[in-house]
Amino acid sequence: MIRHARTVDHAAIAEIVEAAFGQPDEARLVERLRADGDVLFELVAIEDGRIDGHILFSRLWAQSPHLYAALAPVAVRPSVQRAGLGSALVRASLEQAREFGAHGVIVLGHPTYYPRFGFSAEAAAQVRSVYAGGPAFMALAIEPGAFDDPLSVTYPDAFSA
């Protein structure tokens, strides 16, 4: 089952994110994004009554009247990784982003993982950001034309902390 995260889930989310990344930095990122009010939405995946996965979308500031979002981070409990839970979270969250009104989504992630969901470095080619320029910087247009014109985006402060 995938649902929106609740405040009572925060401790379990922190545990999963830290375990998945092997360090506390990404868990701190999640906490800071929440504290700064930059979270668009968070989803959790629950199996056997336990939270086993988490994904977060934060807002990006763009020189555009449209809403752009950053996907980061996505984490799955190490004991259940490679069973499709991360993919299910990404798919559900992209649908949620569409319903939320996002025009496009940007991810800084593994260049062989995210293309299966439609992300590409080519789509992000005209996006200016401190993270732009490498194969891990990818974009996905939720609405047609989201990345057709040059676009400058700024990530929330939590990403540079």
C-alpha positions in Angstrom: 0.0 0.0 0.0 1.3 3.5 -0.9 -0.1 6.5 1.0 0.8 10.0 2.0 3.2 10.3 4.8 1.9 11.4 8.2 3.7 13.1 11.1 3.7 9.9 13.1 5.7 8.3 10.2 8.7 10.7 10.5 10.8 8.5 12.8 10.3 5.4 10.7 11.1 7.5 7.5 14.3 8.8 9.1 15.4 5.3 9.9 14.7 4.0 6.4 16.4 6.9 4.6 19.5 6.6 6.8 19.6 2.9 6.3 19.1 3.1 2.6 21.8 5.7 2.1 24.2 4.3 4.8 24.5 7.8 6.4 22.3 10.4 8.0 22.8 13.2 5.4 19.6 12.4 3.3 17.5 11.9 6.5 18.7 15.4 7.6 17.7 16.7 4.1 14.2 15.4 4.6 13.9 17.0 8.1 15.2 20.3 6.8 12.9 20.3 3.8 10.0 19.8 6.2 11.2 22.4 8.6 11.6 25.0 5.8 8.1 24.3 4.4 9.6 23.2 1.0 7.9 19.7 0.8 5.2 19.4 -1.9 4.3 15.9 -0.7 5.8 12.6 0.7 4.6 9.1 0.1 5.3 5.9 2.1 5.1 2.3 1.1 3.7 -0.1 3.7 4.1 -3.8 3.6 2.9 -6.1 6.5 2.0 -3.0 8.5 5.5 -1.6 8.4 6.8 1.4 6.4 9.4 0.0 4.0 9.8 2.9 1.6 9.6 6.7 1.2 9.7 9.3 -1.5 9.7 13.1 -1.2 9.0 15.8 -3.7 10.0 19.4 -3.0 9.3 22.6 -4.9 11.8 24.2 -7.2 11.9 27.9 -7.8 11.8 28.5 -11.5 11.6 31.5 -13.8 8.2 30.3 -15.0 4.6 30.6 -14.0 4.5 26.8 -13.8 5.2 24.5 -10.8 8.4 22.4 -11.1 9.3 19.7 -8.5 12.5 17.9 -7.4 12.3 14.2 -6.7 14.6 13.5 -3.8 15.2 11.4 -2.0 13.6 8.0 -2.6 14.6 5.3 -0.1 13.7 1.6 0.5 14.5 -0.4 3.5 17.7 -2.4 2.6 16.1 -5.8 3.5 13.4 -5.3 0.8 15.4 -3.5 -1.9 15.3 -4.9 -5.5 11.7 -6.1 -5.1 10.0 -3.3 -7.0 9.1 -1.1 -4.1 11.2 1.8 -5.2 9.7 1.6 -8.7 6.2 1.5 -7.3 6.9 4.6 -5.2 8.3 6.5 -8.2 5.4 5.6 -10.4 2.8 6.5 -7.7 4.6 9.8 -6.9 4.8 10.8 -10.6 1.0 10.4 -10.8 0.7 12.4 -7.6 2.9 15.1 -9.0 0.6 15.3 -12.1 -2.4 15.6 -9.8 -0.5 18.2 -7.7 -0.1 20.4 -10.8 3.6 20.0 -11.4 4.6 21.0 -15.0 7.8 19.0 -14.8 10.0 17.0 -12.4 13.8 17.0 -12.0 15.9 14.3 -10.4 19.6 14.1 -9.6 19.9 10.3 -9.6 21.3 7.2 -11.1 21.4 7.5 -14.9 20.5 3.9 -15.5 17.6 3.8 -13.0 15.4 6.8 -13.7 15.1 6.6 -17.5 12.7 3.6 -17.0 10.2 6.2 -15.7 10.8 8.6 -18.6 13.5 10.8 -17.1 16.4 11.8 -19.4 19.4 14.1 -19.4 18.3 15.3 -22.8 15.0 16.6 -21.3 17.1 18.5 -18.8 19.6 19.9 -21.4 18.0 23.4 -21.3 17.7 23.6 -17.5 20.2 25.7 -15.6 20.9 24.7 -12.1 23.9 24.3 -9.8 23.4 20.5 -10.3 23.0 20.6 -14.1 25.5 19.3 -16.6 26.0 15.6 -15.9 24.2 12.4 -16.8 22.6 12.2 -13.4 20.7 15.5 -13.8 17.5 14.4 -15.6 14.1 15.8 -16.2 10.6 14.5 -17.0 7.9 16.6 -18.5 4.6 16.0 -16.8 2.9 18.5 -19.1 3.9 18.8 -22.8 6.6 21.4 -23.4 7.7 21.6 -19.8 11.4 21.6 -20.8 11.2 22.9 -24.4 12.5 26.4 -23.5 15.5 27.4 -21.4 14.7 27.2 -17.7 16.6 28.2 -14.6 15.7 26.4 -11.4 16.8 26.9 -7.8 16.6 24.1 -5.3 15.5 24.7 -1.7 18.3 25.8 0.7 18.2 22.3 2.4 20.0 20.8 -0.6 23.0 23.0 -0.1 23.1 22.7 3.7 
